Every structure is written in C-alpha cells, then in structure tokens.
Amino acid sequence: MLDYLRLEIRRTLRDTGFVVLGIGMPVLMYLLFTNLGASGDDAAGYKLSAMVGMAAYGALGAALGTGGAVAEDRSTGWLRQLRVTPLSPRQVVTGRAMSGSVTVLPAIAAVLAAGALVNGVRMDAWQWTVLVLLLWLGALPFTLLGLGNGYRLSTQVTGIANMICTMGLAIVGGLWFPTELFPGWLRTVSDYTPAHSFADLGWSTTAGTAPGATTLVVLFVWLLLFGAYAARSYRRSARTV
C-alpha cells in the first residue's frame, strides 16, 4: 500500500502540466489580481483574503486533477493491472485519495509563500499552520469528485469535466471575486457551495476565529455526496475495465 502511494505521488509531481497549471497558475493569478486591483487602505486586507481564495483555488484544481490520472490509468490498462494485485478496491481508492491529498500541498504552499514573501502578508505562526492544515484536509471532497469523474469518464471528457468543475466552483464559490460583489440570490447560492465553505475554513482562520457550524456541515454534506459518487463510479468502472 505504501509503495503504491509513493508511486502515485511521484507520478503526479513529475507531471509538467500539474506543476505549471496546478501550482504556477494560482500564484500568477493571485499576484496579478492583488497587485493590479488592490490599492489604498484596503490593500492589505484584500491581499490576505485573495491569498486564501487563490490557495483554495489551487488546492481545488490539484485535487480534481487526480481524476485525470485515474482516467489515463483506465485507458492504458493500469487500472486493470491493479485489479489483479493483492490491493483491495478500497486500498486502490484510498491510495488514490491519499496521493491526491498530498499533491494538494504544493499548490497551497506556493500561494501562501507568494502572499508572505511578495505581498507582505503577515499572520501569527499558529494561523499559518492552521491555515495549511485546514486547506489540506478540506480539499478531500474535491479529490473524491475528481476520482469519481476519472473512474466514470474517458480521459478527454474527464479533463473537460474537471476544468468546468474547477472554474465553476471557484467563481460561484467566491474564490476569485468577493461574494459581496454578487447579486443577492447568487450570494445565497454561494454560501452553500463546497468551494465557498472550503475557502471559509481559511478566511475564518485569518480572522482569528473557528469555522462556523454551517461551514462545517455544508462541507461535510458535500464530502458524503462526492464520496458516494466516487464509490459508485469505481464500482461502475469494475464492470467496464
């Protein structure tokens, strides 16, 4: 199991596309948004809020990207080979989810480093630690969503589906733009999206408070839904691979 986990992590981190798009793009967008759109007394607050939003966006994209590797495994026959190894289906899915969770960390760390080193964001040491931990753990629902897409869809369709999910969830969830700019009805919808609840883990931490009960409940419900989707997609793939 550990060997399989290490293998999947190495495969992901050697992927040039993951390094450029999964890590570099959120950092670039963060620096562009904050240095072109922030000025005056609100600049420091905007840079802090945007840092959390873009770290969440990078984590979301990296987590969903796990599904692309799964779809490739199906097309190349690697998933079929895994079925004849001593690994149980639960171990295969768990290994994928764990490797996906690990690869989320570079995307989070890169944006936070840009915030601290380039934009001069300052927080207490415990806030930085808790922020990384919560964003890392909170990305699990999106890893499961990506796995569900990968087990169910073809390689090409998985890539498109993951891109749509990443962009749609990020925009509606308020990761790119503050939800205060949304019309009232969209702001209400945003409050119950997984991406907004995910980022709210970080926004609460930067404000020095614990995440609200609504945030935790909403994120947990989405975790169950995406987990059920991943499990159902894996069982379906067993009949087609």
Secondary structure as GFF3:
##gff-version 3
##sequence-region A 1 241
A	DSSP	alpha_helix	2	13	.	.	.	ID=ss1
A	DSSP	alpha_helix	16	17	.	.	.	ID=ss2
A	DSSP	pi_helix	18	24	.	.	.	ID=ss3
A	DSSP	alpha_helix	25	37	.	.	.	ID=ss4
A	DSSP	three_ten_helix	40	42	.	.	.	ID=ss5
A	DSSP	alpha_helix	43	76	.	.	.	ID=ss6
A	DSSP	alpha_helix	78	82	.	.	.	ID=ss7
A	DSSP	alpha_helix	89	117	.	.	.	ID=ss8
A	DSSP	alpha_helix	125	138	.	.	.	ID=ss9
A	DSSP	alpha_helix	140	152	.	.	.	ID=ss10
A	DSSP	alpha_helix	155	172	.	.	.	ID=ss11
A	DSSP	three_ten_helix	179	181	.	.	.	ID=ss12
A	DSSP	alpha_helix	184	191	.	.	.	ID=ss13
A	DSSP	alpha_helix	194	206	.	.	.	ID=ss14
A	DSSP	alpha_helix	213	240	.	.	.	ID=ss15
###
